[in-house]
């Protein structure tokens, strides 16, 4: 799976998780002093707050995968997998026992906590479970494939490496030229120095004979 597909999948799953958490998950009825039967409904994000939180995390993880480097992308994918687990776990809590969510909704709606009809679940919680499982699958699959993803700053890194290589080559050439010039100077000094020196004894003998000691 490519980086683009992983990012898009996480963003879509985050949006879908919000979408399946918005409709009604739980319905029931209560009786009040004014009405014998009052319908009560609880949305998914109210019945299972972890669903809304997980959706936000999936969106953030998708953006992070698109912008971050090698290490941070693995962290983002790990967080995305944890968000999928959170969505599934929060949903299954409501599926296993929807009465607390219905009671809380009844209290918020009418101020009454005594339910007068059985609590009914809609199909939306199962859709939330599906999005959570898919989020975990995408995160794991993306983590396996992330090794082959290119870094977002790879172009700049290549340019810096090329500039560094050019500077190293120039330095090496300059060092070689300096070494060559130093060697040539040493050779010239060696060629001129010993031949041009005059022995004091030879000069004195030449002067004694009336010759010019500097003549060749």
N, C-alpha and C positions, 0 to 999 in steps of 0.2 A: 504494500500500500504506500502510495506516495505521500509526501507532506501535504500537498494540496487536498488530496482526498480525505486524509485524516482530519485536517482542519475543518473542511466542509462538513464531514460527518459529525464531528463534535458540536459544531454550531447548529446543525439541523436537529441533532438529538436534544440539545439544550432548549431549542425552541419548541420541539414536540413535547418535551417534559412539561414546559409551562402550559402548552396547549391542553394536555390531558389532565393537568392539575386544576385547571380553571372550572370545568363543569362540575355538576353535582355528583358526589360520590355516595352520600348517605342520605336516606330519607326516613322520616318517621312522623308521628303526630303527638301532640300534647293537648291537654284540656286546660282552659283558663276560666276565670270567673265570668268572662264575657262571652267566650265562645267554647262550645263543647269539643271542638276539634280544630286544631291549628296545625297546619302542615309545617314541618321543619325539614330543612335541607342544609347539608354541609358540603361545601366545595372541597376539592381534593387538597388544595393548599392549606385550608383550614383544618381538615381532618388529619392530614399528614404534613406538617410544616417542613419536614425533611425533603419533600418533593420540590418545593419552591427553591430551597437552598441548593439542592443538587442541580437544578436547572441553571442557576446562576453560576455555579462552579464549572459546569460543563462549557458554558459560553466563555468564561474567563480562561479555561484551559485551552480551548480552541484558539483563542487569540494569542495566548502565550506560545503555543506550538508554532504559530506563524511567524513570530517575531524573535524568539530566543535562540540561543546556541545549543550545542550538543548536550551539555549537562542539564541545562534548564528545561529542555524539551522532555527529557526523561522524567523530571520532577512533575512537569505539567501533565504528562500522560498518567503518572501514578496518581496524581490528584483527581484526574478525570475518572480513573477506575474506582477510586474511593467514592466519588460522587455518585457513580452508578450503583455501587453497593448501598449507599445511603438511601437512594431513591427506592430501591427494591425493599430494603429493610423497613423503611417507614411505611411503605404501602402494605407490606405483609402484616404489619402490626394492626392496621385498620381492617384488613381483610379477616384476620384472625379474630378480632373482637371489635366490631364497629360501634358498640354501645357507648363507650366513653366519648367518642367523637360526636355521636348523635346527642348525647346528654349535654355536652358543652354547647352545641349548636342550639339546642332547645333553650338552654339558660340564656344565651345571648339574644335569642329571638323574642322569647315571651317571658323570661324570668322564671319559668317552670322547669323543673328537672325530672318530673315524673312522666315517663313516656306512656302513651296510651295505645300504641300499636307496635308491632315488631319492626325492628330496624332492617331496612332494605339497602342492599348494595347495588349500584349500577355497574356497567361494564367498564367504566373508565379506570378503576384501580388496576385491572388486568392490563390495560394499555400502558399504564405507568410502569408496571413490572417489566413489560416488554422493552420499553425505552431504557430502563435501567440496565437490563441485561445486555442490550445492544451497546450501551455506553461502555460497559466493561469489556466486551468483545473488541470494540474499536480501539480502546486504549491499549489493550494487550497486543493486538495485532500491530498497532502503530509503533509500540515499543520494540517489537521484533524487527520491524522494517526500518526503524529510525536510524540504524547504523549506516544505511546507505544514503541517507538524506544529506544534501549539501548544506553547508553553513550559509546563513544569510549574508555574512560578511566575507565570503570566500574571495570575491573579486578584489576587495581591498587588500586582503592578506596576500594574494598573488602579486599585486602591484608593489606592496612593500617588500616582498621577497625579491622581486626583480630589481628594485632600486638598491637593495642591500647587496645583491650579487654584483651589480655594476660598480658600486662603491668599492667592494672588495677587489674586483679586477683592476680598477684604477689604482688602488693602493699598491697592489702587487706589481703593476707595471712601473709605478713611480719608484718603488723600492729597488726593482731590477735596474732601472736607469741610473739611480744614484750609486748602486753598487758598481755598475760598469764604469761610471765616471771616476769613482774613487780608485778603482783598479788601474785605469789608464793613467791617472795622476801619479800613482805609486810607481808605475813602470817608467814614466818620464823622469821621475826623481831618481830612480835607480840608474837610468841610462846616463843622466847628466852628471849626477853628484860625483861618483868615484872617478870618472875620466877627467873631470875639470879640476880636481884637486892637485896641488903642487907640493911635493915633499920638501920641507925646509932644508934638509941636508943637500938634496940635489940642486936646489936653488943657490945655496952657498958655494958649492963646488963650481957651478956655472959662472957665478960672479967672479970667483977666484981666477978662472980661465979667461975672463973678459967676455964671456958670452951672455946673451940675454936669456934669463931662465924662462921667460914667457914665450919665447919664439918656438915655432913648430917647424 
